[in-house]
Amino acid sequence: MYYAHFGLKEPPFKITPNTDFFFGGGNRGAVLEALRYAILHGEGIVKVVGEVGSGKTMLCRMLQMQLPEHVDNVYLANPSMAPEDVLHAIALELRLDIPPGLSRLEVMQQLQQTLLAKHEAKRRVVVFVEEAQGMPLATLEEIRLLTNLETRHDKLLQIVLFGQPELDDNLNQREIRQLKERVTHSFYLGPLNKDEVSEYLMFRLRAAGYHGPPLFTRRAVKRLAETAQGLVRRINILADKALLSAFAANTYQVTPKHVTAAIRDSEFASEMPRARRWPMLWTVVALLLVMVGITAYIAWQRQLFTVDNILPAPVATVAEPSAEEKPEPAVTQDIAGMIAQREGLTPAWLAAVPPGHLTIELMRDAEEARVEQYLQPVWSRLVLDDLYASATKVDGKPSVNIWYGAYENRQAALAELESLPEELQAGAQLRTIAGVREEVAQHQ
């Protein structure tokens, strides 16, 4: 839907593992190389642990692709497999002709003969077990017994277990301690940090055909990374929804507002860890206490310096307030007047600027009082001739939209956006002139 809007050839954030989109950052590339080496040169059992959505399946598929041709892959994806089914599943993957009704011992003998033949032909066999944390202990024990198939010098079967952290809990149980002793290599897929999330987003966009500057603002990346907790599946879900939100708003950049919309539309929006929520709560409480303390202090000072407690100061000693000390209503009134003046010039501006040009939307559907409060601290740093406005209504209340400048291409608009005061960058987004025209026409 939004692919052409952002210049993409294919969806960049599908959750189905696609090896063309494998991201080697966040230690993924290093783990992949270590796994490859462990399989080709090691013995025993290899274990890979990571949280749900950390990229274990993608890593498994990349590993299968990168192993040499003399390595045969056996893939077991059913975690609820019974112990008596393991041998049949491996035999089926190796295309062994197993007649029905054979006993476990007979199947084991045929499997051993096949593995010996492959070993003599200088071939290796690797069994990949997905979702190993969900396997019954008896099934895991059956897998361990397969490592007993060996020659005088080599193991006939290499086993790689992929699982969630619960796999470690299972391996710590006493009745399966023999399996844990056979694990020769252990790897952990940790979450991506904020910088790695930024690299990941850009990598996936480039892989999908995007050639422009970063689509996600720094604040958008930070918001997304905090909510996704560094898990690539969640990053993909939020990034896809955020791009769709930006497309619906006819913008070419993903801001925190679009990420927030994506979070609200996601199933895991309320799964922020308590460890993350409590500090935020205590911060709010601390700020409230400080405000109460300041208010009490001011009240106490006023009580000390009432007219009954001090002598009136001579008129000659009263200093004329400086420009910095003068009240602000006059400045606020100037902002309101200037916005009204720029609003009158906006129709001619929109008509003169080519529809393909871009503008920076500073505020959208904002109350007039909020506009004045928002712009007052940065008013002196704006080029007023680049400021445009349009009146609208939200829930029957007067509101206003504010735009800043017109730019021929996205690069120029982004460069101007980055030069604006940081207070304005947080909520700003890029809009096409065509989109602004249509929106203004709807409110007339």
Kinemage of the C-alpha trace (Angstrom):
@kinemage 1
@onewidth
@group {chain A} dominant
@subgroup {mainchain}
@vectorlist {calphas} color= white
{ca met a 1} P 0.000 0.000 0.000
{ca tyr a 2} L 2.644 2.548 1.038
{ca tyr a 3} L 5.548 1.110 -0.968
{ca ala a 4} L 5.413 3.513 -3.938
{ca his a 5} L 4.899 6.459 -1.575
{ca phe a 6} L 8.315 5.859 0.016
{ca gly a 7} L 10.040 4.509 -3.099
{ca leu a 8} L 10.093 0.880 -1.941
{ca lys a 9} L 10.110 -2.164 -4.210
{ca glu a 10} L 8.766 -4.599 -1.591
{ca pro a 11} L 7.580 -4.604 2.032
{ca pro a 12} L 10.604 -3.940 4.274
{ca phe a 13} L 9.220 -5.153 7.598
{ca lys a 14} L 7.430 -8.453 7.014
{ca ile a 15} L 7.624 -10.724 10.049
{ca thr a 16} L 8.065 -13.846 7.887
{ca pro a 17} L 11.813 -14.618 7.944
{ca asn a 18} L 13.409 -13.662 4.624
{ca thr a 19} L 17.139 -14.306 4.367
{ca asp a 20} L 17.499 -11.372 1.938
{ca phe a 21} L 16.755 -9.150 4.952
{ca phe a 22} L 19.142 -10.797 7.412
{ca phe a 23} L 20.702 -8.106 9.641
{ca gly a 24} L 24.233 -8.921 10.743
{ca gly a 25} L 24.326 -6.219 13.418
{ca gly a 26} L 23.474 -6.708 17.055
{ca asn a 27} L 25.953 -9.615 17.188
{ca arg a 28} L 23.804 -11.649 14.753
{ca gly a 29} L 26.534 -11.916 12.140
{ca ala a 30} L 29.103 -13.006 14.716
{ca val a 31} L 26.769 -15.676 16.127
{ca leu a 32} L 26.092 -16.949 12.619
{ca glu a 33} L 29.815 -17.362 11.905
{ca ala a 34} L 30.403 -19.035 15.276
{ca leu a 35} L 27.542 -21.469 14.637
{ca arg a 36} L 28.900 -22.333 11.230
{ca tyr a 37} L 32.323 -23.044 12.695
{ca ala a 38} L 30.866 -25.098 15.570
{ca ile a 39} L 28.907 -27.297 13.172
{ca leu a 40} L 31.776 -27.901 10.768
{ca his a 41} L 34.512 -28.411 13.378
{ca gly a 42} L 32.813 -29.228 16.673
{ca glu a 43} L 31.048 -32.131 18.297
{ca gly a 44} L 28.185 -32.626 20.695
{ca ile a 45} L 25.170 -30.343 20.957
{ca val a 46} L 25.006 -26.630 20.097
{ca lys a 47} L 22.433 -24.406 21.821
{ca val a 48} L 21.019 -21.022 20.748
{ca val a 49} L 18.760 -19.174 23.205
{ca gly a 50} L 16.829 -15.951 22.648
{ca glu a 51} L 13.576 -14.283 23.653
{ca val a 52} L 10.401 -14.585 21.584
{ca gly a 53} L 10.876 -12.584 18.381
{ca ser a 54} L 14.646 -12.171 18.754
{ca gly a 55} L 15.394 -13.685 15.327
{ca lys a 56} L 16.163 -17.352 16.029
{ca thr a 57} L 14.267 -18.681 13.003
{ca met a 58} L 15.949 -16.188 10.685
{ca leu a 59} L 19.324 -17.237 12.091
{ca cys a 60} L 18.475 -20.906 11.577
{ca arg a 61} L 17.528 -20.337 7.932
{ca met a 62} L 20.651 -18.306 7.267
{ca leu a 63} L 22.735 -21.068 8.809
{ca gln a 64} L 21.107 -23.697 6.612
{ca met a 65} L 21.827 -21.576 3.535
{ca gln a 66} L 25.466 -20.946 4.373
{ca leu a 67} L 26.471 -24.490 5.237
{ca pro a 68} L 28.510 -26.239 2.507
{ca glu a 69} L 26.926 -28.657 0.055
{ca his a 70} L 28.343 -31.693 1.855
{ca val a 71} L 26.176 -30.963 4.913
{ca asp a 72} L 22.689 -32.474 4.978
{ca asn a 73} L 20.068 -30.581 7.004
{ca val a 74} L 17.331 -32.168 9.112
{ca tyr a 75} L 14.757 -29.666 10.386
{ca leu a 76} L 12.460 -30.518 13.296
{ca ala a 77} L 9.855 -27.804 13.879
{ca asn a 78} L 7.318 -29.695 16.034
{ca pro a 79} L 8.149 -29.124 19.725
{ca ser a 80} L 5.410 -31.473 20.990
{ca met a 81} L 6.932 -34.494 19.283
{ca ala a 82} L 6.788 -37.733 21.274
{ca pro a 83} L 10.072 -39.622 21.945
{ca glu a 84} L 9.089 -42.522 19.681
{ca asp a 85} L 8.497 -40.113 16.782
{ca val a 86} L 11.947 -38.492 16.757
{ca leu a 87} L 13.695 -41.312 14.891
{ca his a 88} L 10.923 -41.557 12.296
{ca ala a 89} L 10.990 -37.774 11.748
{ca ile a 90} L 14.763 -37.780 11.158
{ca ala a 91} L 14.495 -40.828 8.887
{ca leu a 92} L 11.758 -39.083 6.899
{ca glu a 93} L 13.903 -35.943 6.478
{ca leu a 94} L 16.816 -38.099 5.266
{ca arg a 95} L 14.447 -39.877 2.835
{ca leu a 96} L 14.947 -43.298 4.328
{ca asp a 97} L 12.516 -46.001 3.256
{ca ile a 98} L 11.144 -47.090 6.634
{ca pro a 99} L 8.433 -49.755 6.417
{ca pro a 100} L 5.543 -49.291 8.860
{ca gly a 101} L 5.604 -51.326 12.021
{ca leu a 102} L 9.371 -51.316 12.577
{ca ser a 103} L 10.490 -51.198 16.191
{ca arg a 104} L 12.548 -48.343 17.603
{ca leu a 105} L 15.669 -50.526 17.572
{ca glu a 106} L 15.192 -51.432 13.902
{ca val a 107} L 14.708 -47.778 12.924
{ca met a 108} L 17.828 -46.850 14.904
{ca gln a 109} L 19.850 -49.522 13.075
{ca gln a 110} L 18.761 -48.266 9.648
{ca leu a 111} L 19.486 -44.683 10.671
{ca gln a 112} L 22.962 -45.643 11.906
{ca gln a 113} L 23.743 -47.469 8.659
{ca thr a 114} L 22.682 -44.398 6.650
{ca leu a 115} L 24.789 -42.078 8.782
{ca leu a 116} L 27.817 -44.356 8.451
{ca ala a 117} L 27.403 -44.358 4.664
{ca lys a 118} L 27.233 -40.569 4.620
{ca his a 119} L 30.311 -40.366 6.861
{ca glu a 120} L 32.276 -42.586 4.468
{ca ala a 121} L 31.189 -40.284 1.630
{ca lys a 122} L 32.560 -37.359 3.700
{ca arg a 123} L 29.129 -35.907 4.315
{ca arg a 124} L 27.835 -34.501 7.596
{ca val a 125} L 24.292 -34.511 8.993
{ca val a 126} L 22.959 -31.677 11.171
{ca val a 127} L 19.639 -31.764 13.027
{ca phe a 128} L 18.059 -28.347 13.695
{ca val a 129} L 15.489 -28.403 16.514
{ca glu a 130} L 13.204 -25.345 16.696
{ca glu a 131} L 11.229 -24.316 19.801
{ca ala a 132} L 13.237 -26.792 21.859
{ca gln a 133} L 11.943 -25.251 25.109
{ca gly a 134} L 8.547 -26.786 24.338
{ca met a 135} L 9.821 -30.333 23.939
{ca pro a 136} L 8.980 -32.903 26.625
{ca leu a 137} L 11.995 -33.916 28.669
{ca ala a 138} L 11.663 -37.471 27.400
{ca thr a 139} L 11.929 -36.229 23.804
{ca leu a 140} L 15.001 -34.160 24.641
{ca glu a 141} L 16.532 -37.253 26.219
{ca glu a 142} L 15.817 -39.229 23.026
{ca ile a 143} L 17.650 -36.534 21.057
{ca arg a 144} L 20.598 -36.818 23.431
{ca leu a 145} L 20.821 -40.558 22.769
{ca leu a 146} L 21.312 -39.790 19.085
{ca thr a 147} L 24.678 -38.239 19.936
{ca asn a 148} L 25.831 -41.742 20.874
{ca leu a 149} L 25.878 -42.613 17.161
{ca glu a 150} L 29.569 -42.280 16.345
{ca thr a 151} L 32.638 -43.848 14.821
{ca arg a 152} L 35.935 -44.288 16.641
{ca his a 153} L 36.851 -40.684 15.895
{ca asp a 154} L 33.740 -38.692 14.919
{ca lys a 155} L 30.118 -38.099 15.820
{ca leu a 156} L 27.726 -39.142 13.069
{ca leu a 157} L 25.143 -36.498 13.964
{ca gln a 158} L 25.394 -32.827 14.934
{ca ile a 159} L 22.465 -31.315 16.860
{ca val a 160} L 21.560 -27.619 17.165
{ca leu a 161} L 18.840 -26.606 19.653
{ca phe a 162} L 17.016 -23.286 19.173
{ca gly a 163} L 14.834 -22.187 22.064
{ca gln a 164} L 13.560 -19.500 24.394
{ca pro a 165} L 15.144 -18.905 27.844
{ca glu a 166} L 12.889 -21.613 29.277
{ca leu a 167} L 15.152 -24.115 27.488
{ca asp a 168} L 17.905 -23.304 29.991
{ca asp a 169} L 15.445 -23.937 32.826
{ca asn a 170} L 14.624 -27.351 31.366
{ca leu a 171} L 18.284 -28.258 30.957
{ca asn a 172} L 18.910 -27.398 34.608
{ca gln a 173} L 16.548 -30.144 35.762
{ca arg a 174} L 18.292 -33.094 37.342
{ca glu a 175} L 16.637 -35.795 35.248
{ca ile a 176} L 18.072 -34.315 32.050
{ca arg a 177} L 21.503 -33.269 33.332
{ca gln a 178} L 23.195 -35.697 30.911
{ca leu a 179} L 21.913 -33.638 27.965
{ca lys a 180} L 23.297 -30.443 29.478
{ca glu a 181} L 26.736 -32.097 29.754
{ca arg a 182} L 26.670 -32.747 25.996
{ca val a 183} L 26.184 -29.044 25.142
{ca thr a 184} L 29.564 -27.899 23.852
{ca his a 185} L 28.623 -24.433 22.524
{ca ser a 186} L 25.990 -21.983 23.818
{ca phe a 187} L 24.943 -18.756 22.107
{ca tyr a 188} L 22.561 -16.018 23.200
{ca leu a 189} L 20.608 -13.638 20.946
{ca gly a 190} L 20.165 -10.460 22.964
{ca pro a 191} L 17.858 -7.527 22.145
{ca leu a 192} L 19.055 -4.707 19.901
{ca asn a 193} L 19.989 -1.412 21.554
{ca lys a 194} L 18.740 1.964 20.282
{ca asp a 195} L 21.651 2.524 17.887
{ca glu a 196} L 21.297 -0.999 16.517
{ca val a 197} L 17.551 -0.474 16.061
{ca ser a 198} L 18.310 2.622 13.963
{ca glu a 199} L 20.783 0.633 11.856
{ca tyr a 200} L 18.313 -2.228 11.545
{ca leu a 201} L 15.516 0.029 10.279
{ca met a 202} L 17.772 1.635 7.687
{ca phe a 203} L 19.180 -1.734 6.594
{ca arg a 204} L 15.731 -3.208 6.001
{ca leu a 205} L 14.590 -0.117 4.106
{ca arg a 206} L 17.674 -0.228 1.869
{ca ala a 207} L 17.122 -3.944 1.253
{ca ala a 208} L 13.572 -3.104 0.124
{ca gly a 209} L 14.828 -0.562 -2.417
{ca tyr a 210} L 14.786 2.715 -0.478
{ca his a 211} L 17.512 5.223 -1.487
{ca gly a 212} L 16.704 8.400 0.457
{ca pro a 213} L 17.786 9.776 3.846
{ca pro a 214} L 16.556 8.209 7.112
{ca leu a 215} L 12.762 7.847 7.143
{ca phe a 216} L 12.522 7.576 10.929
{ca thr a 217} L 13.468 10.604 13.023
{ca arg a 218} L 15.763 10.054 15.983
{ca arg a 219} L 12.917 10.531 18.440
{ca ala a 220} L 10.757 8.104 16.475
{ca val a 221} L 13.519 5.493 16.622
{ca lys a 222} L 13.922 6.016 20.352
{ca arg a 223} L 10.187 5.631 20.973
{ca leu a 224} L 10.010 2.535 18.791
{ca ala a 225} L 13.096 0.938 20.372
{ca glu a 226} L 11.793 1.472 23.911
{ca thr a 227} L 8.435 -0.125 23.136
{ca ala a 228} L 9.810 -3.013 21.070
{ca gln a 229} L 12.429 -3.711 23.768
{ca gly a 230} L 14.963 -4.520 21.046
{ca leu a 231} L 13.055 -7.569 19.722
{ca val a 232} L 13.188 -7.661 15.927
{ca arg a 233} L 9.692 -9.064 15.439
{ca arg a 234} L 8.179 -6.229 17.444
{ca ile a 235} L 10.384 -3.732 15.617
{ca asn a 236} L 9.043 -5.050 12.304
{ca ile a 237} L 5.427 -4.821 13.449
{ca leu a 238} L 5.760 -1.268 14.789
{ca ala a 239} L 7.840 -0.019 11.854
{ca asp a 240} L 5.315 -1.347 9.340
{ca lys a 241} L 2.387 0.264 11.156
{ca ala a 242} L 4.313 3.545 11.596
{ca leu a 243} L 5.039 3.722 7.858
{ca leu a 244} L 1.366 3.101 7.158
{ca ser a 245} L 0.434 5.914 9.555
{ca ala a 246} L 2.849 8.316 7.844
{ca phe a 247} L 1.455 7.309 4.454
{ca ala a 248} L -2.101 7.944 5.642
{ca ala a 249} L -1.016 11.428 6.765
{ca asn a 250} L 0.593 12.031 3.348
{ca thr a 251} L 4.018 12.665 4.883
{ca tyr a 252} L 7.461 11.397 3.919
{ca gln a 253} L 8.957 11.030 7.367
{ca val a 254} L 8.034 8.898 10.378
{ca thr a 255} L 7.791 10.955 13.564
{ca pro a 256} L 7.025 9.959 17.172
{ca lys a 257} L 3.376 10.695 16.453
{ca his a 258} L 3.249 7.942 13.837
{ca val a 259} L 5.092 5.498 16.108
{ca thr a 260} L 2.634 6.265 18.911
{ca ala a 261} L -0.245 5.456 16.565
{ca ala a 262} L 1.475 2.173 15.690
{ca ile a 263} L 1.934 1.325 19.371
{ca arg a 264} L -1.732 1.929 20.124
{ca asp a 265} L -2.629 -0.472 17.312
{ca ser a 266} L -0.334 -3.233 18.623
{ca glu a 267} L -1.142 -6.113 20.930
{ca phe a 268} L 1.923 -5.660 23.142
{ca ala a 269} L 1.496 -1.919 23.838
{ca ser a 270} L 0.749 -2.553 27.519
{ca glu a 271} L 3.607 -5.012 28.112
{ca met a 272} L 6.148 -2.464 29.333
{ca pro a 273} L 8.112 -4.110 32.151
{ca arg a 274} L 7.314 -2.945 35.674
{ca ala a 275} L 10.980 -2.079 36.099
{ca arg a 276} L 10.508 0.478 33.342
{ca arg a 277} L 7.170 1.829 34.558
{ca trp a 278} L 8.068 2.389 38.230
{ca pro a 279} L 10.941 4.837 37.609
{ca met a 280} L 8.613 6.904 35.422
{ca leu a 281} L 6.011 6.933 38.195
{ca trp a 282} L 8.532 7.975 40.853
{ca thr a 283} L 9.806 10.722 38.549
{ca val a 284} L 6.288 12.159 38.313
{ca val a 285} L 5.850 11.908 42.089
{ca ala a 286} L 9.193 13.640 42.667
{ca leu a 287} L 8.248 16.488 40.317
{ca leu a 288} L 4.923 16.943 42.093
{ca leu a 289} L 6.678 17.101 45.461
{ca val a 290} L 9.098 19.719 44.145
{ca met a 291} L 6.221 21.807 42.789
{ca val a 292} L 4.389 21.592 46.118
{ca gly a 293} L 7.569 22.662 47.926
{ca ile a 294} L 8.091 25.643 45.629
{ca thr a 295} L 4.463 26.722 46.014
{ca ala a 296} L 4.724 26.517 49.804
{ca tyr a 297} L 7.956 28.535 49.795
{ca ile a 298} L 6.428 31.292 47.635
{ca ala a 299} L 3.394 31.468 49.918
{ca trp a 300} L 5.685 31.745 52.950
{ca gln a 301} L 7.686 34.557 51.325
{ca arg a 302} L 4.517 36.463 50.512
{ca gln a 303} L 3.395 36.098 54.105
{ca leu a 304} L 6.667 37.626 55.306
{ca phe a 305} L 6.523 40.579 52.968
{ca thr a 306} L 2.949 41.751 53.319
{ca val a 307} L 2.199 45.458 53.586
{ca asp a 308} L 1.757 45.094 57.353
{ca asn a 309} L 5.277 43.757 57.816
{ca ile a 310} L 7.419 46.137 55.724
{ca leu a 311} L 7.685 49.890 55.164
{ca pro a 312} L 6.708 51.147 51.725
{ca ala a 313} L 9.757 51.809 49.571
{ca pro a 314} L 10.357 55.354 48.329
{ca val a 315} L 9.075 55.947 44.823
{ca ala a 316} L 12.520 57.049 43.677
{ca thr a 317} L 13.998 53.628 44.503
{ca val a 318} L 11.528 51.701 42.345
{ca ala a 319} L 13.525 50.530 39.309
{ca glu a 320} L 12.022 50.641 35.872
{ca pro a 321} L 11.524 47.005 34.744
{ca ser a 322} L 13.936 45.950 32.064
{ca ala a 323} L 12.850 44.583 28.715
{ca glu a 324} L 13.454 41.040 29.972
{ca glu a 325} L 11.306 41.648 33.084
{ca lys a 326} L 8.311 43.125 31.276
{ca pro a 327} L 5.180 40.982 31.163
{ca glu a 328} L 4.721 38.771 28.090
{ca pro a 329} L 1.127 39.446 26.963
{ca ala a 330} L 2.327 42.030 24.433
{ca val a 331} L 4.656 39.471 22.834
{ca thr a 332} L 1.895 36.871 22.837
{ca gln a 333} L -0.454 39.393 21.222
{ca asp a 334} L 2.145 39.997 18.485
{ca ile a 335} L 2.318 36.247 17.788
{ca ala a 336} L -1.445 36.016 17.476
{ca gly a 337} L -1.541 39.036 15.188
{ca met a 338} L 1.276 37.733 13.008
{ca ile a 339} L -0.401 34.331 12.676
{ca ala a 340} L -3.613 36.034 11.604
{ca gln a 341} L -1.657 38.067 9.051
{ca arg a 342} L 0.131 34.982 7.678
{ca glu a 343} L -3.206 33.160 7.498
{ca gly a 344} L -4.400 35.758 5.004
{ca leu a 345} L -1.351 35.133 2.794
{ca thr a 346} L -1.579 31.337 2.895
{ca pro a 347} L -4.107 30.806 0.018
{ca ala a 348} L -1.911 32.724 -2.436
{ca trp a 349} L 1.178 30.838 -1.227
{ca leu a 350} L -0.484 27.451 -1.706
{ca ala a 351} L -1.655 28.440 -5.184
{ca ala a 352} L 1.810 29.604 -6.261
{ca val a 353} L 3.930 26.689 -4.955
{ca pro a 354} L 4.135 23.565 -7.178
{ca pro a 355} L 2.056 20.707 -5.731
{ca gly a 356} L 5.052 18.356 -5.603
{ca his a 357} L 6.991 20.633 -3.270
{ca leu a 358} L 7.175 19.877 0.449
{ca thr a 359} L 6.544 21.967 3.527
{ca ile a 360} L 7.218 21.431 7.236
{ca glu a 361} L 4.063 21.082 9.309
{ca leu a 362} L 4.900 22.548 12.730
{ca met a 363} L 1.481 22.129 14.324
{ca arg a 364} L -1.779 20.459 13.382
{ca asp a 365} L -5.299 21.120 14.709
{ca ala a 366} L -3.869 23.022 17.680
{ca glu a 367} L -5.823 25.396 19.920
{ca glu a 368} L -4.897 29.048 19.402
{ca ala a 369} L -3.687 29.479 22.985
{ca arg a 370} L -1.456 26.435 22.630
{ca val a 371} L 0.002 27.787 19.383
{ca glu a 372} L 1.040 31.009 21.088
{ca gln a 373} L 2.523 29.135 24.052
{ca tyr a 374} L 4.349 26.726 21.728
{ca leu a 375} L 5.869 29.350 19.433
{ca gln a 376} L 6.718 32.050 21.971
{ca pro a 377} L 10.110 30.590 23.126
{ca val a 378} L 11.343 30.190 19.522
{ca trp a 379} L 9.557 33.075 17.841
{ca ser a 380} L 12.683 35.193 17.403
{ca arg a 381} L 14.524 32.299 15.690
{ca leu a 382} L 11.976 31.812 12.903
{ca val a 383} L 11.881 33.458 9.480
{ca leu a 384} L 8.399 34.925 9.700
{ca asp a 385} L 8.032 35.220 5.920
{ca asp a 386} L 8.224 31.390 5.783
{ca leu a 387} L 5.394 30.938 8.290
{ca tyr a 388} L 1.888 30.089 7.031
{ca ala a 389} L -1.327 29.202 8.820
{ca ser a 390} L -4.871 28.017 8.233
{ca ala a 391} L -7.816 28.152 10.610
{ca thr a 392} L -9.832 24.997 11.279
{ca lys a 393} L -12.102 23.551 13.942
{ca val a 394} L -11.707 20.500 16.157
{ca asp a 395} L -14.783 19.377 18.082
{ca gly a 396} L -16.326 22.759 17.345
{ca lys a 397} L -13.412 24.689 18.876
{ca pro a 398} L -11.266 27.119 16.837
{ca ser a 399} L -7.918 25.596 15.933
{ca val a 400} L -5.069 26.292 13.554
{ca asn a 401} L -2.515 24.492 11.395
{ca ile a 402} L 0.992 25.951 11.023
{ca trp a 403} L 3.394 25.291 8.117
{ca tyr a 404} L 6.913 26.511 7.525
{ca gly a 405} L 8.525 27.114 4.128
{ca ala a 406} L 8.332 25.306 0.776
{ca tyr a 407} L 11.084 23.011 -0.486
{ca glu a 408} L 11.721 21.465 -3.878
{ca asn a 409} L 12.718 18.029 -2.588
{ca arg a 410} L 12.793 15.947 0.542
{ca gln a 411} L 16.508 16.454 1.177
{ca ala a 412} L 16.104 20.222 1.283
{ca ala a 413} L 13.091 19.933 3.594
{ca leu a 414} L 14.945 17.613 5.976
{ca ala a 415} L 17.952 19.942 6.041
{ca glu a 416} L 15.702 22.847 7.012
{ca leu a 417} L 13.898 20.723 9.602
{ca glu a 418} L 17.191 19.839 11.286
{ca ser a 419} L 18.108 23.532 11.459
{ca leu a 420} L 14.936 24.448 13.338
{ca pro a 421} L 14.933 24.724 17.143
{ca glu a 422} L 14.757 21.337 18.834
{ca glu a 423} L 11.453 22.271 20.458
{ca leu a 424} L 9.871 22.419 17.006
{ca gln a 425} L 11.536 19.321 15.577
{ca ala a 426} L 9.830 16.952 18.025
{ca gly a 427} L 6.331 17.334 16.607
{ca ala a 428} L 7.138 18.483 13.062
{ca gln a 429} L 6.562 16.408 9.940
{ca leu a 430} L 6.931 16.801 6.179
{ca arg a 431} L 3.825 17.364 4.035
{ca thr a 432} L 3.304 17.760 0.318
{ca ile a 433} L 1.816 21.032 -0.887
{ca ala a 434} L -0.829 18.993 -2.707
{ca gly a 435} L -1.845 17.341 0.528
{ca val a 436} L -2.003 20.667 2.374
{ca arg a 437} L -4.115 22.197 -0.419
{ca glu a 438} L -6.610 19.363 -0.207
{ca glu a 439} L -6.808 19.629 3.561
{ca val a 440} L -7.313 23.419 3.528
{ca ala a 441} L -10.015 23.059 0.867
{ca gln a 442} L -11.929 20.598 3.045
{ca his a 443} L -12.119 23.105 5.896
{ca gln a 444} L -13.314 26.020 3.779
